[in-house]
């Protein structure tokens, strides 16, 4: 299989709440990284941190202090996962196809490990974790299809990107450390189940909106002439 075909990198759109400040911070860090550290090292660090976060969630089944360890691992994951691409751009050592493929394949593995860990912890039920993962991967598929067909890679929706989601999850961990059960109309539910259902509904709505928006864009871009006009043109 040839990998020498001309590749057009997609435009990146990142308009999350913290995007501007995060970009400045990442560039500042990238310029000060030791020369022996490269993007692959950071990618590996981010992935290992996600595995550690999933295992920490699993261990929280017996020791709730592991919930706090997850927060530390999420911070390490942010460092590796967010900085690898920035470091490559700052050093002009970009590999667009390799970076795009590896980064998002690893994200898929990482999210699966993370949510399996959450479900194994007992702080979230397996059906809720599975429902969220399914809708999350459906959104990922839509994003990748839009990247290929439209040429724009969306890194955030309605002000939320990966960094904001890590922060929300960290806040949830702190809250669950003290109050893992939520009461709604007199009924007791796992806090993470409530959050998981809300997140699943939110991602589903984003998926529906993005699907309609991008399908309409592509329909307009490739609008077909009426068949009657095509028949007349072919006869002429």
C-alpha positions as a printed Julia matrix, in Angstrom:
236×3 Matrix{Float64}:
   0.0    0.0     0.0
   1.39   3.36   -1.02
   1.53   6.2     1.52
   3.11   8.69   -0.88
  -0.15  10.19   -2.16
  -0.56  13.92   -1.72
  -2.26  14.65    1.59
  -4.27  17.77    2.33
  -4.32  18.48    6.06
  -7.74  19.53    7.38
  -8.44  22.93    8.92
  -8.62  22.7    12.7
 -11.49  24.49   14.45
 -11.11  24.77   18.2
 -13.4   27.28   19.91
 -13.72  25.86   23.41
 -13.9   28.07   26.48
 -10.23  27.58   27.34
  -8.84  27.15   23.81
  -7.02  30.49   23.54
  -5.4   30.33   26.98
  -4.58  26.65   26.52
  -2.9   27.3    23.16
  -0.68  30.02   24.65
   0.29  27.77   27.56
   1.08  24.8    25.3
   3.25  26.9    22.98
   5.1   28.33   25.99
   5.75  24.82   27.32
   6.71  23.44   23.88
   9.48  26.01   23.43
  10.96  24.96   26.76
  10.79  21.18   26.33
  14.15  19.35   26.36
  15.34  18.44   22.88
  15.43  14.7    23.61
  11.64  14.64   24.19
   9.6   14.31   21.01
   5.91  14.07   20.13
   5.87  10.26   20.28
   7.1   10.38   23.87
   4.25  12.73   24.78
   1.66  10.62   22.96
   2.84   7.54   24.87
   2.76   9.48   28.14
  -0.83  10.58   27.52
  -1.94   7.05   26.71
  -0.22   5.53   29.75
  -1.84   8.19   31.93
  -5.27   7.23   30.57
  -4.6    3.57   31.37
  -3.53   4.59   34.88
  -6.72   6.66   35.26
  -8.85   3.66   34.27
  -7.01   1.41   36.72
  -7.37   4.03   39.45
 -11.12   4.13   38.88
 -11.2    0.35   39.18
  -9.21   0.5    42.43
 -11.63   3.12   43.77
 -14.07   0.26   44.25
 -12.08  -0.55   47.4
 -10.4    2.77   48.16
 -12.19   6.02   47.38
  -8.91   7.96   47.53
  -8.14   6.49   44.12
 -10.71   8.98   42.77
  -8.24  11.73   43.63
  -5.45   9.83   41.9
  -7.58   9.84   38.73
  -7.48  13.65   38.76
  -3.68  13.6    38.77
  -3.63  11.1    35.89
  -6.08  13.25   33.91
  -3.66  16.17   34.31
  -0.79  14.01   33.02
  -2.99  12.86   30.14
  -3.75  16.49   29.27
  -0.03  17.27   29.25
   0.87  14.44   26.88
  -2.21  14.4    24.69
  -2.44  18.16   24.21
   1.26  18.94   23.89
   2.34  16.3    21.35
   0.85  18.09   18.34
   1.92  21.52   19.55
   5.5   20.34   19.99
   5.53  18.96   16.44
   4.23  22.25   15.03
   6.65  24.39   17.05
   9.61  22.3    15.89
   8.25  21.95   12.34
   8.39  18.16   12.71
   4.83  17.43   11.62
   3.57  14.11   10.26
  -0.1   14.93    9.54
  -1.33  11.47    8.55
   0.62   9.57   11.19
  -0.25  12.08   13.91
  -3.95  12.24   13.07
  -4.29   8.46   12.86
  -2.27   7.57   15.95
  -3.73  10.31   18.14
  -7.33   9.32   17.52
  -6.84   5.57   17.57
  -5.16   5.93   20.95
  -8.0    8.21   22.12
 -10.48   5.46   21.25
  -8.55   2.89   23.28
  -8.08   5.37   26.11
 -11.76   6.31   26.39
 -12.75   2.64   26.39
 -10.28   1.86   29.18
 -11.35   4.93   31.16
 -15.07   4.19   31.09
 -14.59   0.48   31.71
 -12.65   1.56   34.78
 -15.45   3.9    35.88
 -18.03   1.14   35.48
 -15.8   -1.38   37.3
 -15.44   1.07   40.18
 -19.1    0.78   41.09
 -19.52   4.55   40.86
 -21.26   4.18   37.48
 -23.38   1.31   36.19
 -22.23  -0.66   33.14
 -25.3    0.19   30.99
 -24.74   3.94   31.44
 -21.01   3.62   30.68
 -21.8    1.55   27.57
 -24.45   4.01   26.38
 -22.05   6.93   26.71
 -19.25   5.1    24.89
 -21.58   4.17   22.02
 -22.82   7.73   21.48
 -19.29   9.1    21.98
 -17.89   6.83   19.25
 -20.8    7.72   16.97
 -19.82  11.38   17.37
 -16.19  10.49   16.65
 -17.26   8.75   13.43
 -19.24  11.84   12.4
 -16.26  14.1    13.13
 -13.87  11.95   11.1
 -16.31  11.68    8.17
 -16.78  15.46    8.22
 -13.0   15.93    8.33
 -12.64  13.78    5.2
 -15.58  15.17    3.23
 -15.58  18.84    4.3
 -11.93  19.33    5.21
 -12.58  20.78    8.67
 -11.66  19.01   11.89
 -13.84  20.11   14.81
 -12.09  19.87   18.17
 -14.93  21.34   20.24
 -18.68  21.81   20.34
 -20.72  24.48   22.15
 -17.63  25.65   24.01
 -16.53  22.22   25.21
 -13.44  20.36   24.1
 -11.26  17.62   25.63
  -9.74  19.94   28.24
 -13.11  21.17   29.5
 -14.37  17.6    29.69
 -11.37  16.57   31.77
 -12.11  19.43   34.17
 -15.78  18.42   34.46
 -14.76  14.82   35.16
 -12.24  15.96   37.8
 -14.94  18.05   39.52
 -17.25  15.03   39.43
 -14.55  12.93   41.09
 -14.19  15.42   43.93
 -17.95  15.53   44.42
 -18.23  11.71   44.27
 -15.45  11.41   46.84
 -17.78  12.99   49.41
 -21.24  12.23   47.98
 -21.33   9.34   45.49
 -25.13   9.13   45.67
 -27.5   11.73   44.23
 -31.14  12.05   45.28
 -33.72  13.12   42.7
 -37.38  13.31   43.74
 -36.75  11.02   46.65
 -34.96   8.38   44.58
 -31.29   7.52   45.1
 -29.03   7.29   42.04
 -25.32   6.96   41.53
 -23.91  10.45   40.94
 -21.93   9.25   37.94
 -25.03   7.58   36.51
 -26.86  10.9    36.61
 -23.9   12.68   35.05
 -23.45   9.9    32.49
 -27.07  10.07   31.36
 -26.92  13.87   31.05
 -23.64  13.63   29.13
 -25.04  10.94   26.82
 -28.09  13.05   26.0
 -25.89  16.11   25.44
 -23.51  14.27   23.1
 -26.49  12.76   21.25
 -27.92  16.23   20.62
 -24.53  17.48   19.4
 -24.3   14.44   17.1
 -27.77  15.09   15.67
 -27.05  18.79   15.1
 -23.67  18.09   13.45
 -25.16  15.39   11.22
 -27.93  17.65    9.96
 -25.57  20.6     9.5
 -22.9   18.7     7.57
 -25.38  16.7     5.48
 -27.05  19.98    4.43
 -23.65  21.55    3.61
 -22.69  18.61    1.41
 -26.12  18.48   -0.25
 -25.86  22.15   -1.22
 -22.25  21.75   -2.36
 -23.16  18.81   -4.61
 -26.69  19.77   -5.63
 -27.83  17.85   -8.72
 -29.7   19.41  -11.6
 -33.27  18.11  -12.15
 -33.38  14.9   -14.2
 -35.52  16.59  -16.86
 -32.78  19.15  -17.49
 -30.15  16.41  -17.64
 -32.24  14.48  -20.18
 -32.67  17.56  -22.37
 -28.94  18.27  -22.2
 -28.08  14.71  -23.23
 -30.52  14.82  -26.18
 -29.13  18.13  -27.38
